[in-house]
Structure formats: structure tokens, C-alpha cells
Amino acid sequence: MGIETWQVRLVDIAVQYLIIVLVITVHEWAHAWVANRCGDATARYLGRMTLNPLPHLDLVGTVLLPLLMISGFFGGIGVLGWGKPVPVNPVNFRHYRRDDIAVSMAGPVSNIVMSVVALVLVRVASWFPSAFEGVARGLFLEPLAGISFMLAFFNLLPVPPLDGSHVVRQVLGWEARQVYDRIGQYGFVLLLVFVNTPLSDWYFGVVTRFYGVVARLVGGVTG
């Protein structure tokens, strides 16, 4: 592999990592912002209602794992990551069940919005073809849209501590919730099992096809 190829690869890794950091930062900021709107200012007081990525960084979820996955250490199975959990005190919510769901959904929704915005910019950029437009689309905008979309749906999985689990928990009865909480203690193990089963292939296959439709309709992306 020549030096120029290595340079291109390093730039690609750097840009993808910056995208991951951006997506995670917006995701965690959205949790904090909605929690504050719902009456809980805990995250704001602790400096988490910010688009500065540093307060949101998690050593494993925002640094080590994304870099290893982007570099192909795990065989190119995709890119996953997470930020430092946003501190929330549900006691401060005005409407406990509604607000807990709203705060939980804020992260994934913010990533879907980011994906759609990136696709709109892809569409606009295509009206002004140039070498810069091609680089901007291929190196940043399209990866941003795809990664943000996939991470949104990853976080919607109903497995603790992912955001989807908070929504499921709020619609369960008291006894079912106790069982769910006990199972949730092994959430990380369940996630590891899930991503290595055909069910994971099916789920992300559906999400990928859905993204393909959105990308084609919004951004004119056909590849």
C-alpha cells in the first residue's frame, strides 16, 4: 500500500471519527436540552447542555470502540458508539411518564433530524457539481447521514440502557417493569448476544433498506 493510499485512509478514519463524535454530541445535548425543558435542570447545572463534545466523551464508547471499529479491528461490522450518560432526575419532571419518554426519544430523534439535514445538503450540493462537491458529499455528508441514521435506530432497541428501553419501561405494568429491570442488569451482555445473531442482521437490514428509501427521496442518493 503506497503512501498516498495510507494518507487517504487516515483522512477517511479521521473524518469518520469526527462524524461519530458530532453525532454523539448532538445526541447527548438533545437529552439534556429536553430534560431541561421538562423541568429537570440537572444536566444543565452539570455542564452537559452543551455542543462542546468534551463533557460528553466516554473513554470506551466515544474514543476506543469507535476508533477500533472504524479502523476495521472488528472486521468492518459497522460503527457503534455512545457518550457519557446524561444525568437526569425524574423527580423534577412535570409529567413523569410523558417527560421520561420525551427525554429518552430526544437523542434518537436528534440523530434522525441530523441525517435528514445532511441528506438535504447532499441534494443541494448536487445542484452545483464540482470537485469540492464530490468530496463534501462522499467524505462527509453521506457518511454523516448514514451513521447518524443507523445510530438512531440502534439506540431505539428496547435493551437497557439504550433509549428504547426507557420507552418500553414506561408502558409496562408494575410487575412486568420489575422483571424488565432485573433483565436490564444484563443489558450489555444482551446487546453483545444480539449483535451476533441473525436477528441483528434482520433488524439492521430493515433499517438499511429504510435508510436507502429516505436517502433516495431526500438526498437523491442512489448508491
FENMOFEN-V368506 format. One record per residue. N is the residue number from 1. RES is the residue in three letters. PHI is phi in whole degrees, -180 to 180 (999 if undefined). OMEGA is omega as a letter, one per 30 degrees, with the letter a starting at -180 (* if undefined). Layout:
N,RES,PHI,OMEGA ; N,RES,PHI,OMEGA
This chain:
1,MET,999,a ; 2,GLY,-75,a ; 3,ILE,-62,a ; 4,GLU,-64,l ; 5,THR,-64,l ; 6,TRP,-62,l ; 7,GLN,-63,l ; 8,VAL,-62,a ; 9,ARG,-64,l ; 10,LEU,-65,l ; 11,VAL,-63,l ; 12,ASP,-62,l ; 13,ILE,-62,a ; 14,ALA,-62,a ; 15,VAL,-67,l ; 16,GLN,-62,l ; 17,TYR,-67,l ; 18,LEU,-62,l ; 19,ILE,-64,l ; 20,ILE,-59,l ; 21,VAL,-62,l ; 22,LEU,-63,a ; 23,VAL,-63,a ; 24,ILE,-66,l ; 25,THR,-61,l ; 26,VAL,-63,l ; 27,HIS,-58,a ; 28,GLU,-71,l ; 29,TRP,-59,a ; 30,ALA,-64,l ; 31,HIS,-57,a ; 32,ALA,-65,a ; 33,TRP,-65,a ; 34,VAL,-69,l ; 35,ALA,-59,l ; 36,ASN,-64,l ; 37,ARG,-66,a ; 38,CYS,-89,l ; 39,GLY,109,a ; 40,ASP,-107,a ; 41,ALA,-95,a ; 42,THR,-55,a ; 43,ALA,-64,l ; 44,ARG,-65,l ; 45,TYR,-65,a ; 46,LEU,-92,l ; 47,GLY,78,a ; 48,ARG,-98,l ; 49,MET,-89,a ; 50,THR,-146,l ; 51,LEU,-94,l ; 52,ASN,-74,a ; 53,PRO,-68,a ; 54,LEU,-59,a ; 55,PRO,-67,a ; 56,HIS,-95,a ; 57,LEU,-68,l ; 58,ASP,-116,a ; 59,LEU,-55,a ; 60,VAL,-83,a ; 61,GLY,-75,a ; 62,THR,-111,a ; 63,VAL,-117,a ; 64,LEU,-68,a ; 65,LEU,-62,l ; 66,PRO,-59,a ; 67,LEU,-64,l ; 68,LEU,-66,a ; 69,MET,-71,l ; 70,ILE,-64,a ; 71,SER,-77,l ; 72,GLY,87,a ; 73,PHE,-62,a ; 74,PHE,-100,l ; 75,GLY,84,l ; 76,GLY,70,a ; 77,ILE,-86,a ; 78,GLY,126,a ; 79,VAL,-131,l ; 80,LEU,-127,l ; 81,GLY,-177,l ; 82,TRP,-156,l ; 83,GLY,-105,l ; 84,LYS,-65,a ; 85,PRO,-54,l ; 86,VAL,-78,l ; 87,PRO,-70,a ; 88,VAL,-133,l ; 89,ASN,-115,a ; 90,PRO,-60,l ; 91,VAL,-59,a ; 92,ASN,-83,a ; 93,PHE,-66,l ; 94,ARG,-74,l ; 95,HIS,-132,a ; 96,TYR,-53,a ; 97,ARG,-66,a ; 98,ARG,-61,a ; 99,ASP,-71,l ; 100,ASP,-64,l ; 101,ILE,-66,a ; 102,ALA,-62,a ; 103,VAL,-65,a ; 104,SER,-65,a ; 105,MET,-77,a ; 106,ALA,-59,a ; 107,GLY,-62,l ; 108,PRO,-59,a ; 109,VAL,-64,l ; 110,SER,-63,l ; 111,ASN,-72,l ; 112,ILE,-67,l ; 113,VAL,-61,l ; 114,MET,-61,l ; 115,SER,-63,a ; 116,VAL,-66,l ; 117,VAL,-62,l ; 118,ALA,-61,l ; 119,LEU,-69,l ; 120,VAL,-62,l ; 121,LEU,-66,l ; 122,VAL,-61,l ; 123,ARG,-62,a ; 124,VAL,-65,a ; 125,ALA,-62,a ; 126,SER,-66,l ; 127,TRP,-77,a ; 128,PHE,-127,a ; 129,PRO,-61,l ; 130,SER,-167,l ; 131,ALA,-64,l ; 132,PHE,-64,l ; 133,GLU,-61,l ; 134,GLY,-64,l ; 135,VAL,-67,a ; 136,ALA,-61,l ; 137,ARG,-68,a ; 138,GLY,-73,a ; 139,LEU,-92,a ; 140,PHE,-125,a ; 141,LEU,-66,a ; 142,GLU,-67,l ; 143,PRO,-61,l ; 144,LEU,-60,a ; 145,ALA,-63,a ; 146,GLY,-68,a ; 147,ILE,-65,a ; 148,SER,-63,a ; 149,PHE,-65,a ; 150,MET,-67,l ; 151,LEU,-68,l ; 152,ALA,-61,a ; 153,PHE,-76,l ; 154,PHE,-63,a ; 155,ASN,-72,l ; 156,LEU,-83,l ; 157,LEU,-60,a ; 158,PRO,-82,a ; 159,VAL,-119,l ; 160,PRO,-58,g ; 161,PRO,-99,a ; 162,LEU,-65,a ; 163,ASP,-60,a ; 164,GLY,-60,a ; 165,SER,-68,l ; 166,HIS,-67,l ; 167,VAL,-67,l ; 168,VAL,-61,a ; 169,ARG,-60,a ; 170,GLN,-75,a ; 171,VAL,-101,l ; 172,LEU,-87,l ; 173,GLY,-72,a ; 174,TRP,-61,a ; 175,GLU,-66,l ; 176,ALA,-62,l ; 177,ARG,-67,l ; 178,GLN,-64,l ; 179,VAL,-65,a ; 180,TYR,-61,l ; 181,ASP,-66,l ; 182,ARG,-67,l ; 183,ILE,-64,a ; 184,GLY,-61,l ; 185,GLN,-63,a ; 186,TYR,-110,a ; 187,GLY,-59,a ; 188,PHE,-64,l ; 189,VAL,-65,l ; 190,LEU,-62,l ; 191,LEU,-65,l ; 192,LEU,-62,l ; 193,VAL,-66,a ; 194,PHE,-59,a ; 195,VAL,-71,l ; 196,ASN,-113,l ; 197,THR,-121,l ; 198,PRO,-60,l ; 199,LEU,-62,l ; 200,SER,-64,l ; 201,ASP,-60,a ; 202,TRP,-65,a ; 203,TYR,-61,a ; 204,PHE,-73,l ; 205,GLY,-66,l ; 206,VAL,-64,l ; 207,VAL,-62,l ; 208,THR,-64,l ; 209,ARG,-66,l ; 210,PHE,-63,l ; 211,TYR,-62,l ; 212,GLY,-59,l ; 213,VAL,-66,l ; 214,VAL,-62,a ; 215,ALA,-63,l ; 216,ARG,-71,a ; 217,LEU,-74,a ; 218,VAL,-87,a ; 219,GLY,-104,a ; 220,GLY,71,a ; 221,VAL,-85,a ; 222,THR,-112,a ; 223,GLY,-90,*
